[in-house]
């Protein structure tokens, strides 16, 4: 080999390594987080019972939004890394859950693979999710920023998830249970997220997550939620309001003919079929019936443009799926704390 050829190959290899470490995406189309037995990955049983308050709750949801939609900006950026090749640093926070800050010093006990090039969600939520599929680990932060005084990352909630586990937090044993998980329901940020690779692959093999602006608060106590939720930020009282952690299913009797009648394109049908098979969990306060898709750019218009470039018409197609074709599945009694 000539020196020029060797130099070119080295530059190419370095570029690929940097792309792997810093590219927001790049997960295989058939990849999904958590175990096959996880509630995120188990299909809804054919004999699943309808929740006794389903009709009442669905009227509330439909009054807020006639159709579902994909979130444009309040969503999660995903950074795929090789943690063995990415710089590691500890994270500052006064709200790290006890598991990762045992002495409550306001600094994570372990260093994580995060760099300044990794942008977070550009909203007050400031979410960021970092995934190492080979290590089977994800790291997540909320209100993620970098400190100017000592050039270190800071955040509010901070969580580390075993991607081979259940994807369900255990809030027992700590008074700081309300810090588990980045979303209002305590869900992992990677859970239920629609990624472009899986839509292009042709099948979404997990439940989704959506937001709603009026989630239930208990008559007594601070929060009410249903597993796989581990907490809740619901703020309104009344049985007509949904509980965070509730699972919603698109009518499984709907057929391809129905989807054609709504005007769904190929990608819209892929999501509709996943909503029949796996459904979606209520995960946070937010826009009405906004299903969470991976954030591909730190600007709402740029994000949708990137989605449209990859999957033309996907956003418009999803917005044709009617809210009144969903039901609430009974998945157990709620927890009140």
Secondary structure, DSSP 8 states (H G I E B T S, - for coil): --HHHHHHHHHHHHHHHHHHHH-S----TT--SS-TTSTTTS---TT--B-TTHHHHHHHHHHH-SB-EE-SSSS--EEE--TTTS-EE--B-S---GGG-TT--SB-SS-EE--TT----SSSS--EEEEETTTTEEEEESS-EE-TTT--EE-S-EEEEETTS-S----TT-TTGGGSSSSTT---TTTT-B-HHHHHHT---S-EEEEES-BB--SSSS-EE-TT-------B-STTSB-BT-EEEE-TT--HHHHHHHT--HHHHHHHHHHHHT-EEEEEE-STTEE-B---SSSHHHHHHHHHHHSTTHHHHHTTSBGGGEEEE-----EE-
